[in-house]
């Protein structure tokens, strides 16, 4: 049982951090489809940073710096150049995937797997079997709670929601929606850097091309499934993580009895199901509201 819980935490923690980045962006009025690109930038920068500086602190600082810079670039393209946010986000994902491959080839002369001498610090023997988990896993519940407080119980969260939902009204009371979106995307960049670092250097210690494998899009789906609420989106992210962990477990249990590709597709099928279910629930809620209006 402990092995399953550890597998779910390892699989779900990177997804939660990136999902929270999507939540805060959505609250600011930006559907951030660049999460995949930001996550892979964070993963690559962490591993390369560890190899080049031999310091985890410097490596995570470099990853955060690059992800925040990429998020600011997204903000500039959306706000100043008036680009479509969906297209701009997909462009950022392409930049992240292609840019990390180019960086690895430029530094090492090939696009193979890059292995770091160490990864994210672990909890240690004091936590028993859970000591193999990284400090980012332990910090994750506190980050979720802090995000809930920030978005749902603070003045900043109210201003952010106003900027995303009613920007003209927000301007009338002195709030600057553009600045709020910049802050939201920058915080999201930090969270994506941590998510990428946990993915590449948490339980693993290497970076490979395409290692995010669509997790950024899963996180985006979790934002939709969780109605852009920090807690709801976190639960949605763990729903996808459980599907992923069960897929791995099924491969070990059933071996060749079940098609390997089908088992690998379980998390993505769960993502499609989650988006479909979210749409059905939203549609039912909208229909209910419309019926109440007709009755009145």
ZIZISUL-V862410 format. One record per residue. D_FIRST is the distance of its C-alpha to the first C-alpha in whole Angstrom. Layout:
d_first->[D_FIRST | D_FIRST]
This chain:
d_first->[0 | 4 | 5 | 5 | 6 | 9 | 10 | 11 | 13 | 14 | 15 | 16 | 18 | 21 | 21 | 22 | 24 | 26 | 26 | 27 | 30 | 31 | 31 | 34 | 36 | 36 | 37 | 40 | 41 | 39 | 37 | 36 | 35 | 35 | 32 | 31 | 34 | 33 | 29 | 31 | 33 | 31 | 29 | 32 | 34 | 31 | 31 | 35 | 35 | 33 | 35 | 38 | 38 | 36 | 34 | 31 | 33 | 36 | 34 | 32 | 35 | 37 | 34 | 34 | 38 | 38 | 36 | 38 | 41 | 40 | 39 | 42 | 44 | 42 | 44 | 47 | 47 | 46 | 48 | 51 | 52 | 50 | 48 | 46 | 43 | 41 | 43 | 43 | 39 | 39 | 41 | 39 | 36 | 39 | 40 | 37 | 36 | 39 | 40 | 37 | 38 | 41 | 40 | 38 | 41 | 44 | 42 | 41 | 43 | 40 | 38 | 35 | 32 | 32 | 30 | 30 | 30 | 27 | 25 | 24 | 24 | 20 | 19 | 20 | 19 | 19 | 16 | 14 | 11 | 12 | 15 | 15 | 15 | 19 | 21 | 22 | 18 | 19 | 22 | 21 | 21 | 24 | 25 | 25 | 26 | 29 | 30 | 30 | 32 | 34 | 34 | 35 | 36 | 38 | 42 | 41 | 38 | 41 | 43 | 41 | 40 | 44 | 45 | 42 | 44 | 47 | 48 | 52 | 52 | 50 | 53 | 55 | 53 | 53 | 50 | 50 | 47 | 47 | 47 | 44 | 42 | 43 | 41 | 38 | 38 | 38 | 35 | 33 | 34 | 33 | 29 | 29 | 30 | 27 | 25 | 27 | 26 | 22 | 22 | 25 | 24 | 21 | 18 | 21 | 25 | 27 | 29 | 30 | 32 | 30 | 27 | 26 | 26 | 27 | 25 | 28 | 29 | 25 | 26 | 29 | 28 | 25 | 28 | 30 | 27 | 27 | 30 | 31 | 29 | 27 | 24 | 25 | 25 | 22 | 20 | 21 | 20 | 17 | 17 | 18 | 16 | 13 | 16 | 16 | 12 | 12 | 15 | 14 | 12 | 14 | 17 | 15 | 15 | 18 | 20 | 24 | 23 | 23 | 25 | 23 | 25 | 24 | 20 | 21 | 23 | 20 | 20 | 24 | 24 | 22 | 24 | 27 | 26 | 25 | 29 | 30 | 29 | 30 | 33 | 33 | 32 | 35 | 38 | 37 | 37 | 41 | 42 | 42 | 43 | 46 | 47 | 47 | 50 | 52 | 52 | 53]
